C-alpha cells in the first residue's frame, strides 16, 4: 500500500521521536534538520528524505533500534517508488 506524502512525514516524525528516546538525539536532530525544510515538490521531498535516512542509518549503524529501522525502511520503500535508483 502506497503512503501519501503526509503519511511519510508522520512516519518519519515518529521515527525521529523514537530515535531520540533511544539516545540518538543528535542524529535524529540532524535527520530532522535535513527533512523539515520547504521543498518545491513532493518528489523533491521524498528524494531528500531518502538521502537523509540513508545517511542516518549509515552513521548510526548498530545503534538504531529495530522499530526505528522498520519505520525508516517503510519510508524508504515509498521513496523508492519515486526514486527507484536511490539505495
TORMIKE-162463 format. One record per residue (C-alpha): residue number from 1; residue in three letters; x, y, z. Coordinates in pm, 1 decimal, decimal comma. Example, Ala and Ser with C-alpha at 12.3 -4.5 7.8 and 13.67 -1.06 7.14 Angstrom:
2
{num = 1&residuo = ALA&u = 1230,0&v = -450,0&w = 780,0}
{num = 2&residuo = SER&u = 1367,0&v = -106,0&w = 714,0}
This chain:
87
{num = 1&residuo = UNK&u = 0,0&v = 0,0&w = 0,0}
{num = 2&residuo = UNK&u = 142,8&v = 334,2&w = -102,9}
{num = 3&residuo = UNK&u = 185,3&v = 603,1&w = 158,7}
{num = 4&residuo = UNK&u = 89,6&v = 962,6&w = 99,7}
{num = 5&residuo = UNK&u = 341,9&v = 1243,4&w = 137,8}
{num = 6&residuo = UNK&u = 175,3&v = 1328,5&w = 469,6}
{num = 7&residuo = UNK&u = 194,2&v = 966,3&w = 586,3}
{num = 8&residuo = UNK&u = 567,0&v = 952,2&w = 508,5}
{num = 9&residuo = UNK&u = 618,9&v = 1275,5&w = 700,7}
{num = 10&residuo = UNK&u = 423,8&v = 1139,5&w = 1002,6}
{num = 11&residuo = UNK&u = 612,3&v = 810,4&w = 998,5}
{num = 12&residuo = UNK&u = 943,9&v = 991,8&w = 968,9}
{num = 13&residuo = UNK&u = 849,8&v = 1221,3&w = 1258,9}
{num = 14&residuo = UNK&u = 760,1&v = 920,5&w = 1474,5}
{num = 15&residuo = UNK&u = 1088,9&v = 750,3&w = 1384,5}
{num = 16&residuo = UNK&u = 1280,0&v = 1062,5&w = 1488,6}
{num = 17&residuo = UNK&u = 1094,9&v = 1075,9&w = 1821,7}
{num = 18&residuo = UNK&u = 1165,8&v = 709,4&w = 1882,5}
{num = 19&residuo = UNK&u = 1533,0&v = 755,8&w = 1789,8}
{num = 20&residuo = UNK&u = 1560,7&v = 1040,7&w = 2039,4}
{num = 21&residuo = UNK&u = 1403,4&v = 823,1&w = 2308,0}
{num = 22&residuo = UNK&u = 1664,4&v = 556,7&w = 2228,4}
{num = 23&residuo = UNK&u = 1950,7&v = 800,9&w = 2291,5}
{num = 24&residuo = UNK&u = 2011,8&v = 910,0&w = 1932,9}
{num = 25&residuo = UNK&u = 1906,7&v = 1271,5&w = 1982,5}
{num = 26&residuo = UNK&u = 2190,1&v = 1433,7&w = 1787,2}
{num = 27&residuo = UNK&u = 2142,3&v = 1202,9&w = 1489,2}
{num = 28&residuo = UNK&u = 1763,7&v = 1249,7&w = 1499,4}
{num = 29&residuo = UNK&u = 1808,4&v = 1627,7&w = 1516,1}
{num = 30&residuo = UNK&u = 2028,9&v = 1616,2&w = 1207,2}
{num = 31&residuo = UNK&u = 1774,5&v = 1398,5&w = 1025,1}
{num = 32&residuo = UNK&u = 1500,7&v = 1643,7&w = 1118,9}
{num = 33&residuo = UNK&u = 1706,5&v = 1942,1&w = 1003,2}
{num = 34&residuo = UNK&u = 1761,9&v = 1780,7&w = 663,6}
{num = 35&residuo = UNK&u = 1396,7&v = 1688,7&w = 612,5}
{num = 36&residuo = UNK&u = 1198,5&v = 1974,8&w = 764,5}
{num = 37&residuo = UNK&u = 1275,2&v = 2249,5&w = 514,0}
{num = 38&residuo = UNK&u = 1039,0&v = 2359,8&w = 238,9}
{num = 39&residuo = UNK&u = 1057,6&v = 2165,6&w = -86,6}
{num = 40&residuo = UNK&u = 919,6&v = 2263,6&w = -424,7}
{num = 41&residuo = UNK&u = 762,5&v = 1924,9&w = -492,6}
{num = 42&residuo = UNK&u = 674,3&v = 1603,6&w = -316,7}
{num = 43&residuo = UNK&u = 924,8&v = 1414,7&w = -529,7}
{num = 44&residuo = UNK&u = 1198,9&v = 1652,9&w = -417,0}
{num = 45&residuo = UNK&u = 1086,2&v = 1598,6&w = -56,1}
{num = 46&residuo = UNK&u = 1099,6&v = 1221,5&w = -97,8}
{num = 47&residuo = UNK&u = 1443,1&v = 1232,7&w = -259,5}
{num = 48&residuo = UNK&u = 1587,5&v = 1440,7&w = 22,0}
{num = 49&residuo = UNK&u = 1417,2&v = 1224,1&w = 282,5}
{num = 50&residuo = UNK&u = 1568,2&v = 915,5&w = 122,4}
{num = 51&residuo = UNK&u = 1918,8&v = 1058,8&w = 123,2}
{num = 52&residuo = UNK&u = 1884,6&v = 1178,0&w = 483,3}
{num = 53&residuo = UNK&u = 1757,0&v = 839,2&w = 600,7}
{num = 54&residuo = UNK&u = 2043,0&v = 661,9&w = 427,4}
{num = 55&residuo = UNK&u = 2295,8&v = 892,1&w = 597,5}
{num = 56&residuo = UNK&u = 2127,8&v = 842,2&w = 934,6}
{num = 57&residuo = UNK&u = 2127,4&v = 462,9&w = 905,0}
{num = 58&residuo = UNK&u = 2486,6&v = 450,8&w = 783,7}
{num = 59&residuo = UNK&u = 2615,5&v = 675,2&w = 1063,5}
{num = 60&residuo = UNK&u = 2420,5&v = 508,5&w = 1340,3}
{num = 61&residuo = UNK&u = 2465,9&v = 150,3&w = 1220,3}
{num = 62&residuo = UNK&u = 2430,1&v = -89,9&w = 1508,6}
{num = 63&residuo = UNK&u = 2268,2&v = 168,7&w = 1736,6}
{num = 64&residuo = UNK&u = 1926,6&v = 211,8&w = 1572,9}
{num = 65&residuo = UNK&u = 1650,6&v = 11,9&w = 1744,4}
{num = 66&residuo = UNK&u = 1469,6&v = -240,2&w = 1525,6}
{num = 67&residuo = UNK&u = 1141,0&v = -48,5&w = 1545,4}
{num = 68&residuo = UNK&u = 1306,2&v = 272,0&w = 1421,9}
{num = 69&residuo = UNK&u = 1484,0&v = 81,4&w = 1145,4}
{num = 70&residuo = UNK&u = 1149,9&v = -57,3&w = 1030,7}
{num = 71&residuo = UNK&u = 985,7&v = 286,0&w = 1032,7}
{num = 72&residuo = UNK&u = 1269,7&v = 425,9&w = 824,0}
{num = 73&residuo = UNK&u = 1263,2&v = 127,6&w = 586,5}
{num = 74&residuo = UNK&u = 890,8&v = 188,3&w = 536,5}
{num = 75&residuo = UNK&u = 970,8&v = 549,9&w = 447,3}
{num = 76&residuo = UNK&u = 1244,8&v = 434,2&w = 209,5}
{num = 77&residuo = UNK&u = 1004,7&v = 195,3&w = 37,6}
{num = 78&residuo = UNK&u = 787,2&v = 492,4&w = -53,4}
{num = 79&residuo = UNK&u = 1090,1&v = 697,3&w = -157,4}
{num = 80&residuo = UNK&u = 1193,1&v = 419,2&w = -394,7}
{num = 81&residuo = UNK&u = 853,6&v = 429,1&w = -565,5}
{num = 82&residuo = UNK&u = 950,3&v = 777,4&w = -686,5}
{num = 83&residuo = UNK&u = 1331,8&v = 740,0&w = -687,3}
{num = 84&residuo = UNK&u = 1394,4&v = 369,5&w = -769,6}
{num = 85&residuo = UNK&u = 1770,7&v = 417,4&w = -802,7}
{num = 86&residuo = UNK&u = 1800,7&v = 559,7&w = -453,1}
{num = 87&residuo = UNK&u = 1952,1&v = 286,7&w = -242,7}
